[in-house]
Amino acid sequence: MILHVAAHYRCVGEQQIHEPIAQQTGLSDEVLAAIRANAPPPLGTARQRLLAEVANELLTTKKLSAALYERAVRELGERTLIEVVGILGYYALVAYTLNAFEMRLE
């Protein structure tokens, strides 16, 4: 989800920090490249695909459609969906900050 935020806001610093972590957890270069390009990533599980869909819709439209909201609550639970939205919002703030000060890993 963090990498979806980094891609959406074109935040190189956030991307540099979190891509190695994502690779260590098993995300492939193909998945990372798709996320970087704001394309649907070829994720392995239905849960991962749902989280990517939630992230992309919220970042793109600034809200969740009723259908996606209901599916996310059903499959993730309301508490988890609240946490997902909070994570996306937090990392959007981080992206704004890193971009404003042009922060990168050096």
N, C-alpha and C positions, 0 to 999 in steps of 0.2 A: 504494500500500500504506500509506503514511503517513497518508493521509486516512481509510482504513478504520480505522486505530488511533485517530485523532482522533475519529471518529464513535462508535466502540465505547465509548471512555472519556469521551465528551462533553467533549473537550478543546478549548475555544474557542481558546486560544493556539496550539496546534499547527495547528488549522484555519486561523487567520488567517495564519500564516506560510506554510503550504504550498499553500493554494488558489491564490494568485496565481502561484506557480511552476507548478502543474498547468495553469492557464489558458494560460500562456506556452508550454507544451509541446503545447497543442492540445486538452486536455480541455474539453468543452463544459459550459455551465451546467447542462444536463440531466444529464450524468454526475455533476457535482459535487453537484447537489441529491439525486440518488439515493443517492450515497455518504453524504451528510449524514444522510439518512433511514434509513440501514442497509437500503436496498432494492437489489436487483440492478441495477447500473448498465448502461446500454446502451453497452457498450464495443465498439470497432471490430474488434479482432483476437482470435483464439482465445487467443493468449498473454496478452493483457490480461485476458480473461475467466477464464482459469485462475488467474492471479495473484490476482484478486479472490476467486475461490472458495477458494483456499488461505488467504488472509488472513481471510476471514469464518469459515471452518470452524475455523481455529486459534484465533481470538479468541473464538468462541462456545463451542466444545467443549473448548478447551485441548489439543487433539490433532488429528491428521489421520487420517481413516479409511484403512484399508489400500488401498482402491480409489483414493482421491484421492492418497495418497502414491505409489502405483505409477504413476499417470498423470503426476503432477508430475515424478517422476524420469525417466520415459520422454520427456516433452516438454521439460523444462527442463534435465535433468541433475542428478545428485546434488549437485554443487558449488553450482550455482545455487540449488537448493532449500535447502541449508544457509545460503546468504547471505540468502535471502528470510526464513527463520525468524529469523535473527540480526537483520535489519532490523526485523522486526515486534517482536521482544523489546526491542530498543534503544528504539524509538519508544514502546513501552508504558511503559518507564522514564521517558522524557521526558514522556509524558502524565501520569504519576503526579506528577512533580515540578512541572510547570506547574499542574496542578490543585490540588496541596497548597498552593501559594503564590498561587493565583488569578491567575496571570500572564496578561496579555493584551497585545496591541499597543496602545499608547496614542499 
